[in-house]
Amino acid sequence: MAVAPKTGYYPQRRSESNKEITINAIPAEVGKPLSPGSLLRVLGKVFALAVVIGGAIGGGILYTPGKIAALLPNAWLYMAVRLFVGINALLGATVFA
């Protein structure tokens, strides 16, 4: 059974045959035994929060245009609204840039 070394992470390590590079993430818990086939816990709570927020934003981006299109009478008006919102977002982004 392998044991985590005293240092933190090894980002890359060459294999014995020197043909391929494998990524070896070693957990920060020093001396904790690693069982074969176990997953390393290297992702934290901040990453989990980012995944949840990204999923909510992505879901809104995919869900909202359909609802707006259903409320408008024709496709040209929908395209005009999308163009207006896009220009508005671009101008808003330049304020913060």
GUMARTI-534815 format. One record per atom (N, C-alpha, C): x, y, z; residue number from 1. Coordinates in Angstrom, 2 decimals. Example, Ala and Ser with C-alpha at 12.3 -4.5 7.8 and 13.67 -1.06 7.14 Angstrom:
2
REC | x | y | z | i
REC | 13.19 | -5.69 | 7.80 | 1
REC | 12.30 | -4.50 | 7.80 | 1
REC | 13.20 | -3.30 | 7.80 | 1
REC | 12.85 | -2.25 | 7.08 | 2
REC | 13.67 | -1.06 | 7.14 | 2
REC | 12.90 | 0.03 | 7.87 | 2
***
This chain:
97
REC | x | y | z | i
REC | 0.85 | -1.18 | 0.00 | 1
REC | 0.00 | 0.00 | 0.00 | 1
REC | 0.90 | 1.24 | 0.00 | 1
REC | 0.59 | 2.17 | -0.88 | 2
REC | 1.39 | 3.39 | -1.00 | 2
REC | 1.00 | 4.38 | 0.09 | 2
REC | 1.95 | 5.22 | 0.46 | 3
REC | 1.73 | 6.26 | 1.46 | 3
REC | 2.09 | 7.59 | 0.84 | 3
REC | 1.28 | 8.61 | 1.10 | 4
REC | 1.54 | 9.94 | 0.56 | 4
REC | 2.86 | 10.46 | 1.11 | 4
REC | 3.70 | 11.06 | 0.25 | 5
REC | 4.98 | 11.58 | 0.72 | 5
REC | 4.81 | 12.86 | 1.53 | 5
REC | 5.92 | 13.37 | 2.04 | 6
REC | 5.87 | 14.54 | 2.92 | 6
REC | 5.71 | 15.84 | 2.16 | 6
REC | 5.92 | 15.85 | 0.86 | 7
REC | 5.73 | 17.07 | 0.09 | 7
REC | 4.32 | 17.11 | -0.46 | 7
REC | 3.92 | 18.27 | -1.04 | 8
REC | 2.55 | 18.48 | -1.50 | 8
REC | 2.19 | 17.73 | -2.76 | 8
REC | 2.31 | 18.36 | -3.92 | 9
REC | 1.86 | 17.77 | -5.16 | 9
REC | 3.01 | 17.65 | -6.15 | 9
REC | 2.99 | 16.60 | -6.94 | 10
REC | 3.91 | 16.45 | -8.05 | 10
REC | 3.10 | 16.64 | -9.32 | 10
REC | 3.24 | 17.77 | -10.03 | 11
REC | 2.39 | 18.00 | -11.19 | 11
REC | 2.61 | 17.04 | -12.34 | 11
REC | 3.86 | 16.67 | -12.63 | 12
REC | 4.12 | 15.73 | -13.71 | 12
REC | 5.25 | 14.80 | -13.30 | 12
REC | 5.16 | 13.58 | -13.78 | 13
REC | 6.22 | 12.61 | -13.53 | 13
REC | 6.33 | 11.72 | -14.75 | 13
REC | 7.54 | 11.51 | -15.22 | 14
REC | 7.75 | 10.64 | -16.38 | 14
REC | 7.62 | 9.19 | -15.95 | 14
REC | 7.06 | 8.38 | -16.85 | 15
REC | 6.94 | 6.96 | -16.56 | 15
REC | 8.31 | 6.29 | -16.70 | 15
REC | 8.37 | 5.05 | -16.33 | 16
REC | 9.64 | 4.31 | -16.37 | 16
REC | 10.16 | 4.18 | -17.81 | 16
REC | 9.26 | 4.08 | -18.78 | 17
REC | 9.70 | 3.90 | -20.16 | 17
REC | 10.05 | 5.23 | -20.83 | 17
REC | 9.83 | 6.36 | -20.17 | 18
REC | 10.14 | 7.70 | -20.68 | 18
REC | 9.35 | 8.05 | -21.95 | 18
REC | 8.27 | 7.35 | -22.22 | 19
REC | 7.48 | 7.61 | -23.42 | 19
REC | 6.25 | 8.45 | -23.14 | 19
REC | 5.71 | 8.38 | -21.97 | 20
REC | 4.49 | 9.12 | -21.68 | 20
REC | 4.63 | 9.86 | -20.36 | 20
REC | 3.91 | 10.96 | -20.26 | 21
REC | 3.90 | 11.75 | -19.03 | 21
REC | 2.55 | 11.55 | -18.36 | 21
REC | 2.57 | 11.18 | -17.13 | 22
REC | 1.33 | 11.01 | -16.39 | 22
REC | 1.24 | 12.10 | -15.32 | 22
REC | 0.03 | 12.50 | -15.03 | 23
REC | -0.20 | 13.51 | -13.99 | 23
REC | -0.46 | 12.77 | -12.69 | 23
REC | 0.33 | 13.08 | -11.69 | 24
REC | 0.19 | 12.44 | -10.38 | 24
REC | -0.15 | 13.51 | -9.35 | 24
REC | -1.37 | 13.53 | -8.89 | 25
REC | -1.76 | 14.44 | -7.82 | 25
REC | -1.74 | 13.66 | -6.52 | 25
REC | -0.98 | 14.13 | -5.59 | 26
REC | -0.82 | 13.44 | -4.32 | 26
REC | -1.49 | 14.28 | -3.24 | 26
REC | -2.34 | 13.71 | -2.43 | 27
REC | -3.07 | 14.51 | -1.44 | 27
REC | -2.15 | 15.13 | -0.41 | 27
REC | -2.63 | 16.19 | 0.21 | 28
REC | -1.83 | 16.93 | 1.17 | 28
REC | -1.72 | 16.22 | 2.52 | 28
REC | -2.58 | 15.23 | 2.78 | 29
REC | -2.52 | 14.52 | 4.05 | 29
REC | -1.26 | 13.65 | 4.07 | 29
REC | -0.29 | 14.04 | 4.85 | 30
REC | 0.99 | 13.36 | 4.88 | 30
REC | 0.84 | 12.05 | 5.66 | 30
REC | 1.34 | 10.98 | 5.07 | 31
REC | 1.35 | 9.70 | 5.76 | 31
REC | 0.05 | 8.93 | 5.68 | 31
REC | -0.98 | 9.48 | 5.02 | 32
REC | -2.25 | 8.77 | 4.91 | 32
REC | -2.11 | 7.69 | 3.85 | 32
REC | -2.47 | 6.45 | 4.17 | 33
REC | -2.32 | 5.38 | 3.18 | 33
REC | -3.30 | 5.55 | 2.02 | 33
REC | -2.82 | 5.28 | 0.82 | 34
REC | -3.64 | 5.34 | -0.38 | 34
REC | -4.01 | 3.93 | -0.79 | 34
REC | -5.30 | 3.62 | -0.82 | 35
REC | -5.70 | 2.29 | -1.26 | 35
REC | -5.73 | 2.24 | -2.78 | 35
REC | -5.44 | 1.11 | -3.36 | 36
REC | -5.43 | 1.00 | -4.83 | 36
REC | -6.82 | 1.30 | -5.40 | 36
REC | -6.86 | 2.13 | -6.44 | 37
REC | -8.11 | 2.46 | -7.09 | 37
REC | -8.92 | 3.53 | -6.40 | 37
REC | -8.39 | 4.13 | -5.34 | 38
REC | -9.15 | 5.16 | -4.64 | 38
REC | -8.98 | 6.51 | -5.33 | 38
REC | -9.96 | 7.36 | -5.19 | 39
REC | -9.90 | 8.69 | -5.77 | 39
REC | -9.20 | 9.64 | -4.82 | 39
REC | -8.39 | 10.53 | -5.38 | 40
REC | -7.70 | 11.53 | -4.57 | 40
REC | -8.61 | 12.74 | -4.40 | 40
REC | -8.66 | 13.29 | -3.22 | 41
REC | -9.51 | 14.45 | -2.95 | 41
REC | -8.68 | 15.72 | -3.08 | 41
REC | -8.54 | 16.18 | -4.32 | 42
REC | -7.73 | 17.37 | -4.57 | 42
REC | -8.58 | 18.58 | -4.94 | 42
REC | -9.87 | 18.39 | -5.18 | 43
REC | -10.76 | 19.51 | -5.50 | 43
REC | -11.45 | 19.96 | -4.22 | 43
REC | -11.56 | 21.26 | -4.05 | 44
REC | -12.10 | 21.78 | -2.80 | 44
REC | -13.51 | 22.32 | -2.93 | 44
REC | -13.93 | 23.00 | -1.88 | 45
REC | -15.28 | 23.56 | -1.82 | 45
REC | -15.46 | 24.73 | -2.78 | 45
REC | -14.38 | 25.48 | -3.03 | 46
REC | -14.47 | 26.60 | -3.97 | 46
REC | -14.76 | 26.08 | -5.38 | 46
REC | -14.13 | 24.98 | -5.76 | 47
REC | -14.38 | 24.38 | -7.06 | 47
REC | -15.82 | 23.89 | -7.15 | 47
REC | -16.33 | 23.27 | -6.11 | 48
REC | -17.71 | 22.80 | -6.10 | 48
REC | -18.69 | 23.96 | -6.23 | 48
REC | -18.41 | 25.06 | -5.54 | 49
REC | -19.25 | 26.25 | -5.65 | 49
REC | -19.22 | 26.81 | -7.06 | 49
REC | -18.05 | 26.82 | -7.69 | 50
REC | -17.93 | 27.32 | -9.06 | 50
REC | -18.72 | 26.44 | -10.03 | 50
REC | -18.73 | 25.15 | -9.81 | 51
REC | -19.50 | 24.25 | -10.68 | 51
REC | -20.99 | 24.52 | -10.54 | 51
REC | -21.46 | 24.72 | -9.32 | 52
REC | -22.88 | 24.99 | -9.10 | 52
REC | -23.29 | 26.32 | -9.72 | 52
REC | -22.49 | 27.36 | -9.52 | 53
REC | -22.81 | 28.67 | -10.10 | 53
REC | -22.75 | 28.60 | -11.62 | 53
REC | -21.75 | 27.95 | -12.17 | 54
REC | -21.65 | 27.80 | -13.62 | 54
REC | -22.83 | 27.03 | -14.20 | 54
REC | -23.29 | 26.02 | -13.50 | 55
REC | -24.47 | 25.27 | -13.95 | 55
REC | -25.72 | 26.12 | -13.95 | 55
REC | -25.87 | 26.96 | -12.93 | 56
REC | -27.04 | 27.84 | -12.87 | 56
REC | -27.01 | 28.88 | -13.98 | 56
REC | -25.85 | 29.47 | -14.22 | 57
REC | -25.73 | 30.46 | -15.30 | 57
REC | -25.92 | 29.79 | -16.65 | 57
REC | -25.30 | 28.66 | -16.86 | 58
REC | -25.45 | 27.94 | -18.12 | 58
REC | -26.88 | 27.51 | -18.38 | 58
REC | -27.56 | 27.05 | -17.36 | 59
REC | -28.97 | 26.67 | -17.50 | 59
REC | -29.83 | 27.87 | -17.86 | 59
REC | -29.53 | 29.01 | -17.28 | 60
REC | -30.29 | 30.23 | -17.61 | 60
REC | -30.05 | 30.68 | -19.03 | 60
REC | -28.81 | 30.53 | -19.51 | 61
REC | -28.49 | 30.93 | -20.88 | 61
REC | -29.21 | 30.02 | -21.87 | 61
REC | -29.35 | 28.75 | -21.55 | 62
REC | -30.01 | 27.84 | -22.47 | 62
REC | -31.53 | 27.87 | -22.36 | 62
REC | -32.07 | 28.25 | -21.21 | 63
REC | -33.50 | 28.17 | -20.97 | 63
REC | -34.22 | 29.48 | -21.30 | 63
REC | -33.62 | 30.61 | -21.01 | 64
REC | -34.27 | 31.91 | -21.15 | 64
REC | -34.60 | 32.30 | -22.59 | 64
REC | -33.73 | 32.12 | -23.58 | 65
REC | -34.08 | 32.54 | -24.94 | 65
REC | -35.35 | 31.89 | -25.48 | 65
REC | -35.60 | 30.66 | -25.14 | 66
REC | -36.83 | 30.00 | -25.58 | 66
REC | -38.07 | 30.65 | -25.00 | 66
REC | -38.00 | 31.04 | -23.74 | 67
REC | -39.15 | 31.71 | -23.13 | 67
REC | -39.38 | 33.08 | -23.77 | 67
REC | -38.30 | 33.80 | -24.07 | 68
REC | -38.44 | 35.12 | -24.70 | 68
REC | -39.00 | 34.96 | -26.12 | 68
REC | -38.50 | 33.98 | -26.86 | 69
REC | -38.99 | 33.75 | -28.22 | 69
REC | -40.47 | 33.39 | -28.23 | 69
REC | -40.93 | 32.69 | -27.22 | 70
REC | -42.34 | 32.32 | -27.15 | 70
REC | -43.23 | 33.54 | -26.91 | 70
REC | -42.70 | 34.58 | -26.28 | 71
REC | -43.49 | 35.78 | -25.99 | 71
REC | -43.56 | 36.75 | -27.17 | 71
REC | -42.64 | 36.66 | -28.12 | 72
REC | -42.60 | 37.59 | -29.24 | 72
REC | -43.33 | 37.03 | -30.45 | 72
REC | -43.99 | 37.90 | -31.23 | 73
REC | -44.85 | 37.41 | -32.32 | 73
REC | -44.09 | 36.88 | -33.55 | 73
REC | -42.91 | 37.42 | -33.88 | 74
REC | -42.20 | 36.88 | -35.06 | 74
REC | -40.70 | 36.81 | -34.79 | 74
REC | -40.01 | 36.14 | -35.70 | 75
REC | -38.58 | 35.87 | -35.51 | 75
REC | -37.74 | 37.13 | -35.66 | 75
REC | -38.16 | 38.06 | -36.53 | 76
REC | -37.37 | 39.28 | -36.73 | 76
REC | -37.36 | 40.15 | -35.48 | 76
REC | -38.47 | 40.21 | -34.79 | 77
REC | -38.51 | 40.97 | -33.53 | 77
REC | -37.63 | 40.30 | -32.49 | 77
REC | -37.63 | 38.98 | -32.48 | 78
REC | -36.76 | 38.24 | -31.55 | 78
REC | -35.29 | 38.53 | -31.85 | 78
REC | -34.91 | 38.53 | -33.13 | 79
REC | -33.53 | 38.82 | -33.50 | 79
REC | -33.15 | 40.26 | -33.14 | 79
REC | -34.09 | 41.19 | -33.29 | 80
REC | -33.83 | 42.59 | -32.92 | 80
REC | -33.60 | 42.71 | -31.41 | 80
REC | -34.39 | 42.00 | -30.63 | 81
REC | -34.21 | 42.02 | -29.17 | 81
REC | -32.86 | 41.42 | -28.80 | 81
REC | -32.48 | 40.31 | -29.44 | 82
REC | -31.18 | 39.69 | -29.17 | 82
REC | -30.04 | 40.62 | -29.53 | 82
REC | -30.16 | 41.33 | -30.65 | 83
REC | -29.13 | 42.28 | -31.06 | 83
REC | -29.03 | 43.43 | -30.07 | 83
REC | -30.17 | 43.96 | -29.63 | 84
REC | -30.18 | 45.05 | -28.65 | 84
REC | -29.54 | 44.61 | -27.33 | 84
REC | -29.90 | 43.44 | -26.87 | 85
REC | -29.34 | 42.93 | -25.60 | 85
REC | -27.84 | 42.68 | -25.74 | 85
REC | -27.40 | 42.16 | -26.89 | 86
REC | -25.98 | 41.92 | -27.11 | 86
REC | -25.17 | 43.21 | -27.12 | 86
REC | -25.69 | 44.25 | -27.79 | 87
REC | -25.00 | 45.55 | -27.80 | 87
REC | -24.98 | 46.15 | -26.40 | 87
REC | -26.09 | 46.00 | -25.68 | 88
REC | -26.16 | 46.51 | -24.32 | 88
REC | -25.14 | 45.79 | -23.43 | 88
REC | -25.00 | 44.48 | -23.57 | 89
REC | -24.02 | 43.73 | -22.79 | 89
REC | -22.60 | 44.13 | -23.15 | 89
REC | -22.35 | 44.35 | -24.45 | 90
REC | -21.02 | 44.76 | -24.89 | 90
REC | -20.65 | 46.14 | -24.31 | 90
REC | -21.60 | 47.08 | -24.37 | 91
REC | -21.34 | 48.40 | -23.80 | 91
REC | -21.16 | 48.34 | -22.28 | 91
REC | -21.94 | 47.49 | -21.63 | 92
REC | -21.78 | 47.32 | -20.18 | 92
REC | -20.44 | 46.72 | -19.82 | 92
REC | -19.95 | 45.79 | -20.65 | 93
REC | -18.64 | 45.17 | -20.38 | 93
REC | -17.52 | 46.18 | -20.59 | 93
REC | -17.67 | 47.09 | -21.53 | 94
REC | -16.61 | 48.08 | -21.76 | 94
REC | -16.52 | 49.07 | -20.61 | 94
REC | -17.59 | 49.24 | -19.87 | 95
REC | -17.55 | 50.13 | -18.71 | 95
REC | -16.60 | 49.56 | -17.65 | 95
REC | -16.61 | 48.25 | -17.48 | 96
REC | -15.79 | 47.62 | -16.47 | 96
REC | -14.40 | 47.27 | -16.96 | 96
REC | -14.15 | 47.36 | -18.25 | 97
REC | -12.84 | 46.97 | -18.80 | 97
REC | -11.81 | 48.06 | -18.61 | 97
***
